[in-house]
């Protein structure tokens, strides 16, 4: 078969992404229709910049979902090597495709004869999994520690701020390199860090609900039992892999039995996840601390204190909701930073497996022959660029609308 022209490649890529376009149309249609009932999210659709950013971000989110677990849009196995397709340009036809196999490499082949299109789509799923969740966990850590530091001040603030500044004093890349090197991983340190860092969402939700319903024990007690039970199960499933929390060559710390373990996280992804949470948490802590120090002087906080509300109620139900604007904007920006960090780690071959289709690893493998074959490195680089650009534009749109709120 003859190679595809650029017009045919474009049409085939657009057609292959049909589920993504349908999902985007449905989301935009529903969001614009009900935007007046959706709070800050709805107001985002009054901002052109915000809509463009949201569209770019959701494109890659849907591409990751439909190309990852749903497996609807990739054309080939992103790890499989097909004879004769090494470094082939976009639109090259397979020599002898099997029955039912897609006949072309739409965006060409890389230096190991793997389909660039499928690897980029599969790489989006890795980003969609890690970046938002790691950022969310970092926010749980930063909020849980930053609120009391800013509200109480004193020695607590001094100690927590010192620890945050100590972590921030290390160069980020060096800190990542130390955390993901095989020698450090074999000591079990990342697993112990996971035990500590991943418990913060459980602590946060427990304190949040207890502070809100402390005057209604008949409702609070069963609610806390249910929430702690479910979140505790998820927490133990998250930190346990193959029935162990920590498994080193010399000893093993048992974890949740495999029978009740909901899922196992790949050790490489777990290390990267922990590293991202650890690096982002101090920055979030400082932002939340500063906001708490400012907002605690407002009249509505004094009114809550006069009513006899407890400190955690004031922090979580008076201060935190009024700090949501800057935190939401920073959350979007921090997902972008996290995406860049994931790409940087993959580029240097740290954490994730060398055959991983994540964008950083794909760019690194493609750069080695960049002068002769541009497409293996440029395609994932453009994907990374558009994802981060979308997050930045989304943050700008949210900031613009939150200032009007």
KEGUTOR-222646 format. One line per 4 residues: number of its first residue (from 0); their letters; for each residue z, x, y of C-alpha. Coordinates in nm, 2 decimals, m for minus. Example, Ala and Ser with C-alpha at 12.3 -4.5 7.8 and 13.67 -1.06 7.14 Angstrom:
# KEGUTOR-222646
0	as	0.78:1.23:m0.45  0.71:1.37:m0.11;
This chain:
# KEGUTOR-222646
0	xxxx	0.00:0.00:0.00  m0.07:0.11:0.36  0.22:0.19:0.59  0.33:m0.08:0.83;
4	xxxx	0.23:m0.06:1.19  0.51:m0.06:1.46  0.44:m0.43:1.53  0.47:m0.52:1.16;
8	xxxx	0.79:m0.31:1.14  0.94:m0.50:1.43  0.85:m0.84:1.29  0.99:m0.75:0.95;
12	xxxx	1.32:m0.62:1.09  1.35:m0.94:1.31  1.28:m1.15:1.00  1.52:m0.96:0.78;
16	xxxx	1.79:m1.02:1.04  1.74:m1.40:1.05  2.10:m1.49:0.94  2.23:m1.28:1.23;
20	xxxx	2.01:m1.46:1.48  2.11:m1.80:1.34  2.48:m1.71:1.36  2.44:m1.58:1.72;
24	xxxx	2.26:m1.90:1.83  2.53:m2.12:1.67  2.82:m1.92:1.83  2.66:m1.92:2.18;
28	xxxx	2.56:m2.29:2.16  2.91:m2.40:2.06  3.08:m2.16:2.31  2.87:m2.27:2.60;
32	xxxx	2.91:m2.64:2.52  3.29:m2.62:2.50  3.35:m2.33:2.73  3.57:m2.54:2.97;
36	xxxx	3.82:m2.60:2.68  3.83:m2.24:2.55  4.04:m2.07:2.82  3.95:m1.71:2.91;
40	xxxx	3.70:m1.69:2.62  3.51:m1.98:2.76  3.51:m1.84:3.11  3.34:m1.53:2.97;
44	xxxx	3.02:m1.73:2.95  3.02:m1.77:3.33  2.97:m1.39:3.35  2.62:m1.25:3.27;
48	xxxx	2.76:m0.91:3.20  3.02:m1.06:2.96  2.76:m1.27:2.78  2.54:m0.96:2.73;
52	xxxx	2.83:m0.76:2.60  2.95:m1.04:2.37  2.60:m1.08:2.23  2.57:m0.71:2.15;
56	xxxx	2.91:m0.70:1.99  2.86:m1.01:1.78  2.52:m0.89:1.67  2.67:m0.60:1.50;
60	xxxx	2.97:m0.80:1.37  2.73:m1.05:1.21  2.50:m0.77:1.09  2.80:m0.61:0.92;
64	xxxx	2.92:m0.93:0.76  2.58:m1.04:0.63  2.49:m0.69:0.53  2.83:m0.60:0.38;
68	xxxx	3.02:m0.85:0.16  2.75:m1.12:0.18  2.47:m0.86:0.10  2.20:m1.08:0.26;
72	xxxx	2.00:m0.86:0.49  1.99:m0.51:0.35  1.67:m0.42:0.17  1.79:m0.14:m0.07;
76	xxxx	2.11:0.00:m0.20  2.23:0.23:0.09  2.34:0.49:m0.16  2.04:0.49:m0.40;
80	xxxx	1.78:0.76:m0.38  1.41:0.66:m0.43  1.17:0.92:m0.55  0.90:1.02:m0.30;
84	xxxx	1.08:0.86:0.01  1.26:1.17:0.14  1.23:1.19:0.52  0.95:0.93:0.52;
88	xxxx	0.87:0.77:0.86  0.94:0.40:0.93  0.72:0.15:0.76  0.64:0.37:0.45;
92	xxxx	0.57:0.18:0.14  0.73:0.26:m0.20  0.50:0.42:m0.45  0.58:0.19:m0.73;
96	xxxx	0.84:m0.07:m0.64  1.01:m0.26:m0.92  0.97:m0.63:m0.95  1.17:m0.81:m0.68;
100	xxxx	1.24:m0.48:m0.50  1.16:m0.46:m0.13  0.83:m0.27:m0.09  0.90:m0.08:0.23;
104	xxxx	1.16:0.15:0.40  1.15:m0.04:0.73  1.31:0.24:0.94  1.22:0.52:0.71;
108	xxxx	1.41:0.74:0.46  1.67:1.01:0.52  1.69:1.37:0.38  1.82:1.23:0.05;
112	xxxx	1.55:0.96:0.02  1.79:0.67:0.11  1.68:0.37:0.32  1.79:0.42:0.69;
116	xxxx	1.78:0.05:0.77  2.01:m0.04:0.49  2.25:0.24:0.57  2.28:0.14:0.93;
120	xxxx	2.35:m0.22:0.84  2.61:m0.12:0.58  2.76:0.12:0.83  2.81:m0.17:1.07;
124	xxxx	3.04:m0.33:0.81  3.26:m0.01:0.80  3.29:m0.02:1.18  3.36:m0.40:1.18;
128	xxxx	3.64:m0.35:0.92  3.81:m0.05:1.06  3.78:m0.05:1.44  3.92:m0.40:1.53;
132	xxxx	4.19:m0.39:1.27  4.30:m0.04:1.36  4.31:m0.13:1.72  4.51:m0.45:1.65;
136	xxxx	4.77:m0.25:1.45  4.79:0.00:1.73  4.86:m0.28:1.97  5.13:m0.42:1.74;
140	xxxx	5.30:m0.08:1.75  5.25:m0.03:2.12  5.37:m0.38:2.22  5.67:m0.38:1.99;
144	xxxx	5.80:m0.05:2.13  5.66:m0.08:2.49  5.82:m0.41:2.58  6.18:m0.30:2.52;
148	xxxx	6.11:0.04:2.68  5.99:m0.12:3.00  6.24:m0.40:3.00  6.56:m0.21:2.92;
152	xxxx	6.47:0.13:3.06  6.74:0.39:3.03  6.78:0.61:2.73  6.56:0.39:2.51;
156	xxxx	6.27:0.43:2.75  6.33:0.80:2.78  6.33:0.87:2.41  6.03:0.65:2.33;
160	xxxx	5.83:0.78:2.63  5.90:1.14:2.52  5.77:1.07:2.17  5.46:0.90:2.31;
164	xxxx	5.39:1.19:2.55  5.45:1.44:2.26  5.17:1.27:2.06  4.94:1.24:2.36;
168	xxxx	4.99:1.62:2.43  4.79:1.71:2.12  4.41:1.72:2.16  4.28:1.40:1.98;
172	xxxx	4.02:1.58:1.77  4.26:1.84:1.65  4.52:1.57:1.57  4.25:1.38:1.37;
176	xxxx	4.15:1.70:1.19  4.51:1.78:1.09  4.57:1.42:0.96  4.25:1.39:0.75;
180	xxxx	4.23:1.74:0.60  4.27:1.74:0.22  4.58:1.97:0.23  4.76:1.72:0.45;
184	xxxx	4.64:1.42:0.25  4.77:1.58:m0.07  5.12:1.60:0.07  5.13:1.22:0.10;
188	xxxx	5.20:1.23:0.48  4.93:0.97:0.57  5.08:0.73:0.31  5.43:0.77:0.46;
192	xxxx	5.27:0.71:0.81  5.11:0.40:0.67  5.45:0.27:0.55  5.59:0.31:0.89;
196	xxxx	5.30:0.20:1.11  5.19:m0.10:0.91  5.53:m0.26:0.91  5.51:m0.33:1.29;
200	xxxx	5.30:m0.65:1.26  5.56:m0.78:1.03  5.84:m0.69:1.27  5.65:m0.82:1.57;
204	xxxx	5.59:m1.16:1.41  5.95:m1.19:1.29  6.09:m1.12:1.63  5.83:m1.34:1.80;
208	xxxx	5.92:m1.65:1.59  6.29:m1.58:1.59  6.29:m1.56:1.97  6.09:m1.87:2.01;
212	xxxx	6.28:m2.09:1.76  6.63:m1.94:1.77  6.77:m2.27:1.90  6.61:m2.47:1.62;
216	xxxx	6.75:m2.31:1.30  6.63:m2.60:1.08  6.27:m2.51:1.17  6.32:m2.13:1.23;
220	xxxx	6.46:m2.05:0.88  6.18:m2.19:0.66  5.92:m2.07:0.90  6.05:m1.71:0.89;
224	xxxx	6.08:m1.72:0.52  5.72:m1.83:0.48  5.58:m1.59:0.74  5.79:m1.29:0.62;
228	xxxx	5.69:m1.37:0.26  5.32:m1.38:0.33  5.31:m1.09:0.57  5.54:m0.88:0.34;
232	xxxx	5.30:m0.94:0.05  5.01:m0.83:0.27  5.20:m0.53:0.39  5.29:m0.41:0.04;
236	xxxx	4.93:m0.47:m0.08  4.80:m0.27:0.22  5.02:0.03:0.15  4.99:0.02:m0.23;
240	xxxx	4.69:0.17:m0.40  4.66:0.16:m0.78  5.02:0.07:m0.82  5.16:0.35:m0.60;
244	xxxx	5.25:0.39:m0.24  5.24:0.77:m0.25  5.07:0.97:m0.53  5.08:1.35:m0.50;
248	xxxx	5.02:1.61:m0.77  5.40:1.66:m0.80  5.55:1.31:m0.77  5.46:0.94:m0.73;
252	xxxx	5.64:0.67:m0.53  5.57:0.33:m0.71  5.43:0.04:m0.51  5.33:m0.32:m0.57;
256	xxxx	5.23:m0.38:m0.93  4.86:m0.41:m0.98  4.90:m0.77:m1.11  5.01:m0.89:m0.77;
260	xxxx	4.84:m0.63:m0.55  4.58:m0.83:m0.34  4.35:m0.54:m0.27  4.32:m0.16:m0.29;
264	xxxx	4.20:0.04:0.01  3.98:0.35:m0.04  4.21:0.65:0.02  3.95:0.79:0.27;
268	xxxx	3.94:0.47:0.47  4.32:0.45:0.46  4.36:0.80:0.61  4.11:0.73:0.88;
272	xxxx	4.28:0.39:0.95  4.63:0.55:0.98  4.49:0.83:1.20  4.33:0.58:1.44;
276	xxxx	4.65:0.37:1.47  4.86:0.68:1.52  4.65:0.82:1.80  4.60:0.49:1.99;
280	xxxx	4.96:0.36:1.97  5.11:0.59:2.24  4.84:0.49:2.49  4.90:0.12:2.43;
284	xxxx	5.28:0.19:2.45  5.24:0.34:2.80  5.02:0.05:2.92  5.26:m0.22:2.79;
288	xxxx	5.57:m0.03:2.92  5.41:m0.01:3.27  5.32:m0.38:3.26  5.68:m0.48:3.15;
292	xxxx	5.84:m0.27:3.42  5.62:m0.45:3.68  5.65:m0.81:3.55  6.02:m0.80:3.48;
296	xxxx	6.08:m0.81:3.86  5.90:m1.14:3.90  6.07:m1.46:3.99  5.99:m1.65:3.67;
300	xxxx	6.16:m1.37:3.47  6.47:m1.41:3.69  6.45:m1.79:3.63  6.44:m1.73:3.25;
304	xxxx	6.74:m1.50:3.27  6.93:m1.77:3.48  6.85:m2.03:3.20  7.03:m1.79:2.96;
308	xxxx	6.72:m1.69:2.76  6.76:m1.39:2.54  6.59:m1.05:2.61  6.33:m1.08:2.33;
312	xxxx	6.24:m1.43:2.44  6.18:m1.31:2.79  5.98:m1.01:2.67  5.76:m1.20:2.43;
316	xxxx	5.73:m1.54:2.59  5.75:m1.46:2.96  5.63:m1.10:3.02  5.38:m1.06:2.74;
320	xxxx	5.17:m1.38:2.82  5.15:m1.28:3.18  5.02:m0.93:3.08  4.75:m1.07:2.86;
324	xxxx	4.46:m1.01:3.10  4.49:m0.63:3.12  4.58:m0.61:2.75  4.27:m0.81:2.64;
328	xxxx	4.05:m0.59:2.85  4.21:m0.27:2.71  4.18:m0.41:2.36  3.80:m0.44:2.39;
332	xxxx	3.77:m0.10:2.55  3.99:0.05:2.28  3.78:m0.09:2.00  3.49:0.10:2.17;
336	xxxx	3.70:0.42:2.18  3.79:0.37:1.81  3.42:0.32:1.72  3.34:0.65:1.89;
340	xxxx	3.63:0.82:1.71  3.51:0.69:1.38  3.17:0.82:1.46  3.32:1.16:1.55;
344	xxxx	3.51:1.18:1.23  3.21:1.09:1.03  3.00:1.34:1.22  3.24:1.62:1.13;
348	xxxx	3.27:1.51:0.77  3.64:1.42:0.80  3.81:1.13:0.62  3.52:0.93:0.48;
352	xxxx	3.32:1.03:0.18  3.01:1.25:0.25  2.78:0.98:0.11  2.93:0.71:0.33;
356	xxxx	2.68:0.50:0.53  2.90:0.50:0.84  2.72:0.59:1.15  2.88:0.92:1.22;
360	xxxx	2.81:1.06:0.88  2.45:0.92:0.90  2.39:1.09:1.23  2.53:1.42:1.10;
364	xxxx	2.31:1.42:0.79  2.00:1.33:1.01  2.06:1.59:1.28  2.00:1.88:1.04;
368	xxxx	1.62:1.81:1.05  1.61:1.65:1.39  1.32:1.85:1.53  1.09:1.74:1.24;
372	xxxx	1.23:1.39:1.16  1.39:1.20:1.44  1.45:0.85:1.29  1.74:0.93:1.04;
376	xxxx	1.96:1.04:1.33  1.83:0.82:1.62  1.86:0.48:1.45  2.24:0.51:1.38;
380	xxxx	2.29:0.68:1.72  2.13:0.38:1.89  2.35:0.14:1.68  2.66:0.33:1.79;
384	xxxx	2.55:0.33:2.15  2.47:m0.04:2.16  2.80:m0.13:1.99  3.01:0.07:2.24;
388	xxxx	2.80:m0.05:2.53  2.85:m0.41:2.42  3.23:m0.36:2.41  3.24:m0.20:2.75;
392	xxxx	3.03:m0.48:2.90  3.25:m0.74:2.73  3.56:m0.57:2.87  3.40:m0.58:3.22;
396	xxxx	3.32:m0.95:3.18  3.68:m1.03:3.07  3.82:m0.82:3.36  3.60:m1.00:3.61;
400	xxxx	3.70:m1.35:3.48  4.07:m1.26:3.44  4.09:m1.16:3.80  3.96:m1.50:3.90;
404	x	4.21:m1.67:3.67;
